[in-house]
Amino acid sequence: MFVRSLILFWTMAATAAPGWAGEGDPSRGAVYVTAMCAACHSVSAETASSPNSAARPFREMDLASGEALAKFFNTTHPNTSRLLKETQAEDIFSYVESLKTPRPS
């Protein structure tokens, strides 16, 4: 019985979505983008241009998910030698989405 329960537990754990999936923290994302992205990208909601004219401002990015961001960053993003962890990507995705949320006047 114990072995059966253990197998069931591991099967459920292996097929469940990770706890971080879709639950990024925009505050942590803001810290990451300031440290890792602001040298090239405009990372605020304001209309400032990006420091690198070839780098789109974050407020204009249309990202599908943190997973898509991590895949892009880790495979085709130019000018980087770092890898983006999935949790960092979720946080950055949440931050970018927060830039698009209308703020109360």
LOVEX-532995 format. One record per atom (N, C-alpha, C): residue number from 1; x, y negated, z negated; residue in three letters. Coordinates in nm, 2 decimals. Example, Ala and Ser with C-alpha at 12.3 -4.5 7.8 and 13.67 -1.06 7.14 Angstrom:
BEGIN
+-----+--------+--------+--------+------+
|  nr |   east |  north |     up | rest |
+-----+--------+--------+--------+------+
|   1 |   1.32 |   0.57 |  -0.78 |  ALA |
|   1 |   1.23 |   0.45 |  -0.78 |  ALA |
|   1 |   1.32 |   0.33 |  -0.78 |  ALA |
|   2 |   1.28 |   0.22 |  -0.71 |  SER |
|   2 |   1.37 |   0.11 |  -0.71 |  SER |
|   2 |   1.29 |   0.00 |  -0.79 |  SER |
+-----+--------+--------+--------+------+
! end
This chain:
BEGIN
+-----+--------+--------+--------+------+
|  nr |   east |  north |     up | rest |
+-----+--------+--------+--------+------+
|   1 |   0.08 |   0.12 |   0.00 |  MET |
|   1 |   0.00 |   0.00 |   0.00 |  MET |
|   1 |   0.09 |  -0.13 |   0.00 |  MET |
|   2 |   0.19 |  -0.13 |  -0.08 |  PHE |
|   2 |   0.28 |  -0.24 |  -0.09 |  PHE |
|   2 |   0.34 |  -0.27 |   0.05 |  PHE |
|   3 |   0.39 |  -0.17 |   0.11 |  VAL |
|   3 |   0.46 |  -0.18 |   0.25 |  VAL |
|   3 |   0.36 |  -0.24 |   0.35 |  VAL |
|   4 |   0.24 |  -0.19 |   0.34 |  ARG |
|   4 |   0.13 |  -0.24 |   0.43 |  ARG |
|   4 |   0.10 |  -0.39 |   0.41 |  ARG |
|   5 |   0.10 |  -0.43 |   0.28 |  SER |
|   5 |   0.07 |  -0.57 |   0.25 |  SER |
|   5 |   0.19 |  -0.65 |   0.29 |  SER |
|   6 |   0.31 |  -0.60 |   0.27 |  LEU |
|   6 |   0.43 |  -0.68 |   0.32 |  LEU |
|   6 |   0.43 |  -0.70 |   0.47 |  LEU |
|   7 |   0.40 |  -0.59 |   0.54 |  ILE |
|   7 |   0.39 |  -0.60 |   0.69 |  ILE |
|   7 |   0.29 |  -0.70 |   0.73 |  ILE |
|   8 |   0.17 |  -0.70 |   0.67 |  LEU |
|   8 |   0.06 |  -0.79 |   0.70 |  LEU |
|   8 |   0.11 |  -0.94 |   0.67 |  LEU |
|   9 |   0.17 |  -0.96 |   0.55 |  PHE |
|   9 |   0.22 |  -1.09 |   0.52 |  PHE |
|   9 |   0.32 |  -1.14 |   0.62 |  PHE |
|  10 |   0.42 |  -1.06 |   0.66 |  TRP |
|  10 |   0.52 |  -1.11 |   0.76 |  TRP |
|  10 |   0.46 |  -1.13 |   0.90 |  TRP |
|  11 |   0.36 |  -1.05 |   0.93 |  THR |
|  11 |   0.29 |  -1.07 |   1.06 |  THR |
|  11 |   0.22 |  -1.20 |   1.06 |  THR |
|  12 |   0.15 |  -1.23 |   0.95 |  MET |
|  12 |   0.07 |  -1.36 |   0.95 |  MET |
|  12 |   0.17 |  -1.48 |   0.94 |  MET |
|  13 |   0.28 |  -1.46 |   0.87 |  ALA |
|  13 |   0.38 |  -1.57 |   0.86 |  ALA |
|  13 |   0.44 |  -1.60 |   1.00 |  ALA |
|  14 |   0.47 |  -1.49 |   1.07 |  ALA |
|  14 |   0.53 |  -1.51 |   1.20 |  ALA |
|  14 |   0.44 |  -1.57 |   1.31 |  ALA |
|  15 |   0.31 |  -1.55 |   1.29 |  THR |
|  15 |   0.22 |  -1.61 |   1.40 |  THR |
|  15 |   0.16 |  -1.74 |   1.36 |  THR |
|  16 |   0.17 |  -1.78 |   1.24 |  ALA |
|  16 |   0.11 |  -1.91 |   1.19 |  ALA |
|  16 |   0.20 |  -2.02 |   1.25 |  ALA |
|  17 |   0.13 |  -2.14 |   1.27 |  ALA |
|  17 |   0.20 |  -2.26 |   1.31 |  ALA |
|  17 |   0.29 |  -2.30 |   1.20 |  ALA |
|  18 |   0.41 |  -2.36 |   1.23 |  PRO |
|  18 |   0.49 |  -2.41 |   1.12 |  PRO |
|  18 |   0.42 |  -2.52 |   1.04 |  PRO |
|  19 |   0.45 |  -2.53 |   0.91 |  GLY |
|  19 |   0.39 |  -2.63 |   0.83 |  GLY |
|  19 |   0.40 |  -2.77 |   0.87 |  GLY |
|  20 |   0.51 |  -2.80 |   0.95 |  TRP |
|  20 |   0.54 |  -2.94 |   0.99 |  TRP |
|  20 |   0.46 |  -2.97 |   1.12 |  TRP |
|  21 |   0.41 |  -2.87 |   1.19 |  ALA |
|  21 |   0.35 |  -2.89 |   1.32 |  ALA |
|  21 |   0.24 |  -3.00 |   1.32 |  ALA |
|  22 |   0.26 |  -3.10 |   1.39 |  GLY |
|  22 |   0.16 |  -3.21 |   1.40 |  GLY |
|  22 |   0.14 |  -3.29 |   1.28 |  GLY |
|  23 |   0.23 |  -3.28 |   1.19 |  GLU |
|  23 |   0.22 |  -3.35 |   1.06 |  GLU |
|  23 |   0.34 |  -3.44 |   1.04 |  GLU |
|  24 |   0.38 |  -3.51 |   1.14 |  GLY |
|  24 |   0.50 |  -3.60 |   1.12 |  GLY |
|  24 |   0.47 |  -3.72 |   1.03 |  GLY |
|  25 |   0.58 |  -3.77 |   0.97 |  ASP |
|  25 |   0.57 |  -3.88 |   0.88 |  ASP |
|  25 |   0.62 |  -4.01 |   0.96 |  ASP |
|  26 |   0.54 |  -4.10 |   0.99 |  PRO |
|  26 |   0.58 |  -4.22 |   1.06 |  PRO |
|  26 |   0.69 |  -4.30 |   0.99 |  PRO |
|  27 |   0.69 |  -4.30 |   0.86 |  SER |
|  27 |   0.79 |  -4.37 |   0.78 |  SER |
|  27 |   0.93 |  -4.31 |   0.80 |  SER |
|  28 |   0.94 |  -4.18 |   0.80 |  ARG |
|  28 |   1.06 |  -4.12 |   0.83 |  ARG |
|  28 |   1.10 |  -4.14 |   0.97 |  ARG |
|  29 |   1.00 |  -4.14 |   1.06 |  GLY |
|  29 |   1.03 |  -4.16 |   1.20 |  GLY |
|  29 |   1.09 |  -4.30 |   1.23 |  GLY |
|  30 |   1.04 |  -4.40 |   1.15 |  ALA |
|  30 |   1.09 |  -4.53 |   1.17 |  ALA |
|  30 |   1.24 |  -4.54 |   1.13 |  ALA |
|  31 |   1.27 |  -4.46 |   1.03 |  VAL |
|  31 |   1.42 |  -4.46 |   0.98 |  VAL |
|  31 |   1.50 |  -4.39 |   1.09 |  VAL |
|  32 |   1.45 |  -4.28 |   1.15 |  TYR |
|  32 |   1.53 |  -4.21 |   1.25 |  TYR |
|  32 |   1.55 |  -4.30 |   1.37 |  TYR |
|  33 |   1.44 |  -4.36 |   1.42 |  VAL |
|  33 |   1.45 |  -4.44 |   1.55 |  VAL |
|  33 |   1.54 |  -4.56 |   1.52 |  VAL |
|  34 |   1.54 |  -4.62 |   1.41 |  THR |
|  34 |   1.63 |  -4.73 |   1.38 |  THR |
|  34 |   1.77 |  -4.69 |   1.38 |  THR |
|  35 |   1.80 |  -4.57 |   1.33 |  ALA |
|  35 |   1.94 |  -4.52 |   1.32 |  ALA |
|  35 |   1.98 |  -4.46 |   1.45 |  ALA |
|  36 |   1.89 |  -4.39 |   1.53 |  MET |
|  36 |   1.94 |  -4.32 |   1.64 |  MET |
|  36 |   1.90 |  -4.38 |   1.78 |  MET |
|  37 |   1.80 |  -4.47 |   1.78 |  CYS |
|  37 |   1.74 |  -4.51 |   1.91 |  CYS |
|  37 |   1.75 |  -4.66 |   1.94 |  CYS |
|  38 |   1.76 |  -4.74 |   1.83 |  ALA |
|  38 |   1.75 |  -4.88 |   1.85 |  ALA |
|  38 |   1.86 |  -4.95 |   1.93 |  ALA |
|  39 |   1.97 |  -4.88 |   1.94 |  ALA |
|  39 |   2.08 |  -4.93 |   2.02 |  ALA |
|  39 |   2.05 |  -4.95 |   2.16 |  ALA |
|  40 |   1.95 |  -4.86 |   2.21 |  CYS |
|  40 |   1.91 |  -4.87 |   2.35 |  CYS |
|  40 |   1.77 |  -4.91 |   2.37 |  CYS |
|  41 |   1.68 |  -4.86 |   2.28 |  HIS |
|  41 |   1.54 |  -4.88 |   2.29 |  HIS |
|  41 |   1.48 |  -4.99 |   2.20 |  HIS |
|  42 |   1.38 |  -5.06 |   2.25 |  SER |
|  42 |   1.30 |  -5.15 |   2.16 |  SER |
|  42 |   1.22 |  -5.05 |   2.08 |  SER |
|  43 |   1.23 |  -5.05 |   1.95 |  VAL |
|  43 |   1.16 |  -4.95 |   1.87 |  VAL |
|  43 |   1.04 |  -5.01 |   1.78 |  VAL |
|  44 |   1.01 |  -5.13 |   1.81 |  SER |
|  44 |   0.90 |  -5.20 |   1.74 |  SER |
|  44 |   0.77 |  -5.21 |   1.82 |  SER |
|  45 |   0.67 |  -5.26 |   1.76 |  ALA |
|  45 |   0.54 |  -5.28 |   1.84 |  ALA |
|  45 |   0.55 |  -5.42 |   1.91 |  ALA |
|  46 |   0.64 |  -5.50 |   1.87 |  GLU |
|  46 |   0.65 |  -5.63 |   1.93 |  GLU |
|  46 |   0.70 |  -5.62 |   2.08 |  GLU |
|  47 |   0.68 |  -5.73 |   2.15 |  THR |
|  47 |   0.71 |  -5.73 |   2.29 |  THR |
|  47 |   0.85 |  -5.75 |   2.33 |  THR |
|  48 |   0.95 |  -5.73 |   2.24 |  ALA |
|  48 |   1.09 |  -5.75 |   2.27 |  ALA |
|  48 |   1.13 |  -5.64 |   2.38 |  ALA |
|  49 |   1.22 |  -5.69 |   2.46 |  SER |
|  49 |   1.28 |  -5.59 |   2.56 |  SER |
|  49 |   1.38 |  -5.50 |   2.49 |  SER |
|  50 |   1.40 |  -5.39 |   2.55 |  SER |
|  50 |   1.50 |  -5.29 |   2.50 |  SER |
|  50 |   1.64 |  -5.35 |   2.52 |  SER |
|  51 |   1.74 |  -5.32 |   2.43 |  PRO |
|  51 |   1.87 |  -5.37 |   2.45 |  PRO |
|  51 |   1.94 |  -5.31 |   2.58 |  PRO |
|  52 |   1.90 |  -5.19 |   2.62 |  ASN |
|  52 |   1.94 |  -5.13 |   2.74 |  ASN |
|  52 |   1.82 |  -5.14 |   2.84 |  ASN |
|  53 |   1.84 |  -5.22 |   2.94 |  SER |
|  53 |   1.73 |  -5.24 |   3.03 |  SER |
|  53 |   1.67 |  -5.11 |   3.10 |  SER |
|  54 |   1.75 |  -5.01 |   3.10 |  ALA |
|  54 |   1.70 |  -4.88 |   3.16 |  ALA |
|  54 |   1.62 |  -4.80 |   3.06 |  ALA |
|  55 |   1.62 |  -4.84 |   2.93 |  ALA |
|  55 |   1.55 |  -4.76 |   2.83 |  ALA |
|  55 |   1.42 |  -4.82 |   2.80 |  ALA |
|  56 |   1.31 |  -4.74 |   2.81 |  ARG |
|  56 |   1.18 |  -4.79 |   2.79 |  ARG |
|  56 |   1.16 |  -4.83 |   2.64 |  ARG |
|  57 |   1.08 |  -4.93 |   2.62 |  PRO |
|  57 |   1.04 |  -4.96 |   2.48 |  PRO |
|  57 |   0.95 |  -4.85 |   2.42 |  PRO |
|  58 |   0.97 |  -4.82 |   2.30 |  PHE |
|  58 |   0.89 |  -4.71 |   2.24 |  PHE |
|  58 |   0.74 |  -4.73 |   2.25 |  PHE |
|  59 |   0.70 |  -4.86 |   2.24 |  ARG |
|  59 |   0.56 |  -4.89 |   2.24 |  ARG |
|  59 |   0.49 |  -4.86 |   2.37 |  ARG |
|  60 |   0.57 |  -4.84 |   2.48 |  GLU |
|  60 |   0.52 |  -4.80 |   2.61 |  GLU |
|  60 |   0.53 |  -4.66 |   2.64 |  GLU |
|  61 |   0.59 |  -4.58 |   2.55 |  MET |
|  61 |   0.60 |  -4.44 |   2.58 |  MET |
|  61 |   0.47 |  -4.36 |   2.56 |  MET |
|  62 |   0.45 |  -4.27 |   2.65 |  ASP |
|  62 |   0.33 |  -4.18 |   2.64 |  ASP |
|  62 |   0.38 |  -4.04 |   2.61 |  ASP |
|  63 |   0.39 |  -4.01 |   2.49 |  LEU |
|  63 |   0.44 |  -3.87 |   2.45 |  LEU |
|  63 |   0.32 |  -3.78 |   2.42 |  LEU |
|  64 |   0.33 |  -3.66 |   2.47 |  ALA |
|  64 |   0.23 |  -3.56 |   2.45 |  ALA |
|  64 |   0.23 |  -3.50 |   2.30 |  ALA |
|  65 |   0.35 |  -3.48 |   2.25 |  SER |
|  65 |   0.36 |  -3.42 |   2.12 |  SER |
|  65 |   0.51 |  -3.43 |   2.07 |  SER |
|  66 |   0.53 |  -3.40 |   1.94 |  GLY |
|  66 |   0.67 |  -3.40 |   1.89 |  GLY |
|  66 |   0.75 |  -3.29 |   1.96 |  GLY |
|  67 |   0.68 |  -3.18 |   1.99 |  GLU |
|  67 |   0.75 |  -3.07 |   2.06 |  GLU |
|  67 |   0.80 |  -3.11 |   2.20 |  GLU |
|  68 |   0.71 |  -3.18 |   2.27 |  ALA |
|  68 |   0.75 |  -3.23 |   2.40 |  ALA |
|  68 |   0.87 |  -3.33 |   2.39 |  ALA |
|  69 |   0.86 |  -3.42 |   2.29 |  LEU |
|  69 |   0.97 |  -3.51 |   2.27 |  LEU |
|  69 |   1.10 |  -3.44 |   2.24 |  LEU |
|  70 |   1.10 |  -3.34 |   2.15 |  ALA |
|  70 |   1.22 |  -3.26 |   2.12 |  ALA |
|  70 |   1.28 |  -3.19 |   2.25 |  ALA |
|  71 |   1.19 |  -3.14 |   2.33 |  LYS |
|  71 |   1.23 |  -3.07 |   2.45 |  LYS |
|  71 |   1.30 |  -3.17 |   2.55 |  LYS |
|  72 |   1.24 |  -3.29 |   2.57 |  PHE |
|  72 |   1.30 |  -3.39 |   2.65 |  PHE |
|  72 |   1.43 |  -3.44 |   2.60 |  PHE |
|  73 |   1.43 |  -3.47 |   2.47 |  PHE |
|  73 |   1.55 |  -3.53 |   2.41 |  PHE |
|  73 |   1.67 |  -3.43 |   2.42 |  PHE |
|  74 |   1.64 |  -3.30 |   2.39 |  ASN |
|  74 |   1.74 |  -3.20 |   2.38 |  ASN |
|  74 |   1.79 |  -3.14 |   2.52 |  ASN |
|  75 |   1.72 |  -3.18 |   2.62 |  THR |
|  75 |   1.75 |  -3.13 |   2.75 |  THR |
|  75 |   1.79 |  -3.23 |   2.86 |  THR |
|  76 |   1.71 |  -3.34 |   2.87 |  THR |
|  76 |   1.73 |  -3.43 |   2.98 |  THR |
|  76 |   1.76 |  -3.58 |   2.93 |  THR |
|  77 |   1.75 |  -3.61 |   2.81 |  HIS |
|  77 |   1.77 |  -3.75 |   2.76 |  HIS |
|  77 |   1.91 |  -3.79 |   2.79 |  HIS |
|  78 |   1.94 |  -3.90 |   2.86 |  PRO |
|  78 |   2.07 |  -3.94 |   2.89 |  PRO |
|  78 |   2.14 |  -4.00 |   2.77 |  PRO |
|  79 |   2.27 |  -4.01 |   2.77 |  ASN |
|  79 |   2.35 |  -4.08 |   2.67 |  ASN |
|  79 |   2.34 |  -4.04 |   2.53 |  ASN |
|  80 |   2.33 |  -3.91 |   2.51 |  THR |
|  80 |   2.32 |  -3.86 |   2.37 |  THR |
|  80 |   2.40 |  -3.73 |   2.36 |  THR |
|  81 |   2.46 |  -3.71 |   2.25 |  SER |
|  81 |   2.54 |  -3.59 |   2.22 |  SER |
|  81 |   2.47 |  -3.52 |   2.10 |  SER |
|  82 |   2.36 |  -3.57 |   2.05 |  ARG |
|  82 |   2.29 |  -3.51 |   1.94 |  ARG |
|  82 |   2.18 |  -3.42 |   1.98 |  ARG |
|  83 |   2.14 |  -3.33 |   1.89 |  LEU |
|  83 |   2.02 |  -3.26 |   1.91 |  LEU |
|  83 |   1.91 |  -3.31 |   1.81 |  LEU |
|  84 |   1.79 |  -3.31 |   1.86 |  LEU |
|  84 |   1.68 |  -3.36 |   1.77 |  LEU |
|  84 |   1.61 |  -3.24 |   1.71 |  LEU |
|  85 |   1.61 |  -3.23 |   1.58 |  LYS |
|  85 |   1.54 |  -3.12 |   1.51 |  LYS |
|  85 |   1.39 |  -3.14 |   1.53 |  LYS |
|  86 |   1.31 |  -3.03 |   1.53 |  GLU |
|  86 |   1.17 |  -3.04 |   1.55 |  GLU |
|  86 |   1.10 |  -3.12 |   1.45 |  GLU |
|  87 |   1.14 |  -3.12 |   1.32 |  THR |
|  87 |   1.08 |  -3.20 |   1.22 |  THR |
|  87 |   1.11 |  -3.35 |   1.25 |  THR |
|  88 |   1.23 |  -3.38 |   1.29 |  GLN |
|  88 |   1.26 |  -3.52 |   1.33 |  GLN |
|  88 |   1.17 |  -3.57 |   1.45 |  GLN |
|  89 |   1.15 |  -3.48 |   1.54 |  ALA |
|  89 |   1.07 |  -3.51 |   1.66 |  ALA |
|  89 |   0.93 |  -3.54 |   1.62 |  ALA |
|  90 |   0.87 |  -3.46 |   1.53 |  GLU |
|  90 |   0.73 |  -3.48 |   1.48 |  GLU |
|  90 |   0.72 |  -3.62 |   1.41 |  GLU |
|  91 |   0.83 |  -3.65 |   1.33 |  ASP |
|  91 |   0.83 |  -3.78 |   1.26 |  ASP |
|  91 |   0.83 |  -3.90 |   1.36 |  ASP |
|  92 |   0.92 |  -3.88 |   1.46 |  ILE |
|  92 |   0.94 |  -3.99 |   1.56 |  ILE |
|  92 |   0.81 |  -4.00 |   1.64 |  ILE |
|  93 |   0.75 |  -3.89 |   1.68 |  PHE |
|  93 |   0.62 |  -3.89 |   1.75 |  PHE |
|  93 |   0.52 |  -3.96 |   1.67 |  PHE |
|  94 |   0.51 |  -3.93 |   1.54 |  SER |
|  94 |   0.41 |  -4.00 |   1.46 |  SER |
|  94 |   0.43 |  -4.15 |   1.45 |  SER |
|  95 |   0.56 |  -4.19 |   1.45 |  TYR |
|  95 |   0.60 |  -4.33 |   1.44 |  TYR |
|  95 |   0.56 |  -4.40 |   1.58 |  TYR |
|  96 |   0.59 |  -4.34 |   1.69 |  VAL |
|  96 |   0.56 |  -4.40 |   1.82 |  VAL |
|  96 |   0.41 |  -4.41 |   1.83 |  VAL |
|  97 |   0.33 |  -4.31 |   1.79 |  GLU |
|  97 |   0.19 |  -4.32 |   1.80 |  GLU |
|  97 |   0.14 |  -4.43 |   1.71 |  GLU |
|  98 |   0.20 |  -4.46 |   1.59 |  SER |
|  98 |   0.16 |  -4.57 |   1.50 |  SER |
|  98 |   0.18 |  -4.70 |   1.57 |  SER |
|  99 |   0.27 |  -4.71 |   1.66 |  LEU |
|  99 |   0.29 |  -4.84 |   1.73 |  LEU |
|  99 |   0.18 |  -4.88 |   1.82 |  LEU |
| 100 |   0.10 |  -4.78 |   1.86 |  LYS |
| 100 |  -0.01 |  -4.80 |   1.95 |  LYS |
| 100 |  -0.14 |  -4.82 |   1.87 |  LYS |
| 101 |  -0.14 |  -4.80 |   1.74 |  THR |
| 101 |  -0.26 |  -4.82 |   1.66 |  THR |
| 101 |  -0.29 |  -4.97 |   1.64 |  THR |
| 102 |  -0.40 |  -5.02 |   1.68 |  PRO |
| 102 |  -0.43 |  -5.17 |   1.66 |  PRO |
| 102 |  -0.42 |  -5.20 |   1.51 |  PRO |
| 103 |  -0.36 |  -5.31 |   1.48 |  ARG |
| 103 |  -0.35 |  -5.35 |   1.34 |  ARG |
| 103 |  -0.45 |  -5.46 |   1.31 |  ARG |
| 104 |  -0.50 |  -5.45 |   1.19 |  PRO |
| 104 |  -0.61 |  -5.55 |   1.15 |  PRO |
| 104 |  -0.56 |  -5.69 |   1.17 |  PRO |
| 105 |  -0.64 |  -5.78 |   1.21 |  SER |
| 105 |  -0.60 |  -5.92 |   1.23 |  SER |
| 105 |  -0.62 |  -6.00 |   1.11 |  SER |
+-----+--------+--------+--------+------+
! end
